[in-house]
């Protein structure tokens, strides 16, 4: 009998319009749009973790996006949200893995964002790939990246002790 703790693997796209996706210890996959408030985010993290262990793959993003200048307040709010997620994950005692977009996107073979005429076209490509990999999931623009980060984490994580 395997007595190792049950591990959940969670992936988070930290943007305000991002999402959460996770693989439960029983193998089932779930996804959800990112909750709007910090209290709701914390409640969801606790619910997903349950009483077992959890590894979290969080997209590591910078404050500057080329060709898309953001206001100082937008960048501050985004950084605050990412910092809150990191802190909440660590406070819950979860293993945290940071992964840059280029790292999780490279194995998808989609040619990169620069191969698309617009951000919207790139997002549609990512959504289509997510639908291909997770045909049983209700993939939306909010959950597509999180599902692809989950796929990366499941394929690249060293989850054995």
C-alpha positions in Angstrom: 0.0 0.0 0.0 1.3 3.4 -1.0 1.5 5.6 2.1 2.9 8.7 0.5 0.7 11.8 0.9 -1.7 12.5 -2.0 -0.4 15.4 -4.1 -2.5 17.8 -6.1 -0.8 19.7 -8.9 -2.1 23.2 -9.5 -1.2 25.7 -12.3 -2.0 29.4 -12.1 -2.1 32.0 -14.8 -1.8 35.0 -12.5 -3.4 37.7 -14.6 -6.7 39.3 -13.6 -8.3 37.5 -16.6 -6.3 34.3 -15.9 -7.3 31.0 -14.4 -6.5 28.1 -12.2 -6.2 24.4 -13.3 -5.3 21.4 -11.3 -5.0 17.7 -11.3 -6.4 16.0 -8.2 -4.8 13.0 -6.6 -7.5 10.8 -8.2 -6.3 11.9 -11.7 -9.3 14.2 -12.4 -8.5 17.6 -14.0 -10.4 20.8 -13.1 -10.2 24.4 -14.2 -11.7 27.7 -13.1 -11.4 31.4 -13.9 -9.3 33.3 -11.4 -11.4 34.5 -8.5 -11.8 38.2 -8.3 -10.9 38.9 -4.6 -8.0 37.8 -2.5 -10.3 36.2 0.0 -11.9 34.1 -2.7 -8.5 33.2 -4.1 -7.3 32.0 -0.7 -10.6 30.0 -0.2 -10.1 28.3 -3.6 -6.4 27.5 -2.8 -7.5 25.9 0.5 -10.3 24.0 -1.2 -8.0 22.6 -3.9 -5.2 21.7 -1.5 -7.5 19.9 1.0 -5.6 18.0 3.5 -3.0 16.7 1.1 0.2 18.1 -0.4 0.1 20.4 -3.3 2.7 21.5 -5.9 1.9 24.9 -7.6 3.2 25.9 -11.0 2.9 29.7 -11.1 3.6 31.6 -14.3 6.5 33.9 -13.6 5.9 37.1 -15.4 7.8 40.4 -15.5 6.5 43.9 -15.2 7.2 45.0 -18.8 5.4 43.7 -21.9 7.1 44.8 -25.2 4.9 46.8 -27.5 2.2 47.0 -24.8 3.0 49.9 -22.4 1.1 49.7 -19.2 0.3 52.4 -16.7 2.2 52.4 -13.4 -1.0 51.6 -11.5 -1.7 48.6 -13.7 1.8 47.3 -13.3 1.6 47.8 -9.5 -1.7 46.0 -9.3 -0.4 43.1 -11.4 2.7 42.8 -9.3 0.6 43.0 -6.1 -1.6 40.1 -7.4 1.4 37.9 -8.3 3.0 38.6 -4.9 -0.2 37.8 -3.1 -0.4 34.4 -5.0 3.2 33.6 -4.1 2.7 34.4 -0.5 -0.6 32.5 -0.2 0.8 29.4 -1.8 3.9 29.5 0.5 1.8 30.2 3.6 -0.3 27.1 2.8 2.9 25.0 2.9 2.8 24.2 -0.8 5.8 23.5 -3.1 6.1 26.5 -5.5 7.5 26.2 -9.0 7.9 29.4 -11.1 7.8 29.0 -14.9 8.3 31.7 -17.4 5.9 31.9 -20.4 8.6 31.2 -22.9 9.5 27.9 -21.0 6.0 26.5 -20.9 5.1 27.7 -24.4 8.2 26.4 -26.2 7.2 22.7 -26.2 3.8 23.5 -27.7 5.3 24.0 -31.1 3.1 27.0 -31.9 5.8 29.3 -33.1 5.6 31.9 -30.4 3.7 35.1 -30.0 5.7 37.0 -32.6 4.5 34.5 -35.2 0.9 35.9 -34.8 -0.4 39.2 -36.2 -2.0 40.1 -32.9 -2.3 39.2 -29.2 -5.8 38.0 -29.8 -4.6 35.6 -32.5 -2.0 34.2 -30.2 -4.5 33.7 -27.4 -6.8 31.8 -29.8 -3.9 29.6 -30.8 -3.2 28.8 -27.1 -6.9 28.1 -26.5 -7.1 25.8 -29.5 -4.0 23.9 -28.2 -5.5 23.7 -24.7 -8.7 22.3 -26.2 -6.7 19.7 -28.1 -4.8 18.6 -25.0 -7.8 18.7 -22.6 -10.9 17.8 -24.7 -13.0 17.1 -21.7 -12.5 20.5 -20.1 -14.5 23.6 -20.6 -11.6 25.6 -22.0 -12.1 29.4 -22.1 -9.6 32.2 -22.7 -9.4 32.6 -18.9 -8.4 28.9 -18.3 -6.5 28.0 -21.5 -3.1 29.2 -20.3 -3.5 27.6 -16.8 -4.3 24.3 -18.5 -1.2 24.5 -20.7 0.9 25.4 -17.6 -0.5 22.4 -15.9 0.4 20.2 -18.9 4.0 21.6 -18.7 4.1 21.0 -14.9 2.9 17.5 -15.2 5.4 16.6 -17.9 8.3 18.4 -16.2 7.8 18.2 -12.5 9.8 15.9 -10.3 7.0 14.9 -8.0 8.6 11.9 -6.3 10.4 12.4 -3.0 
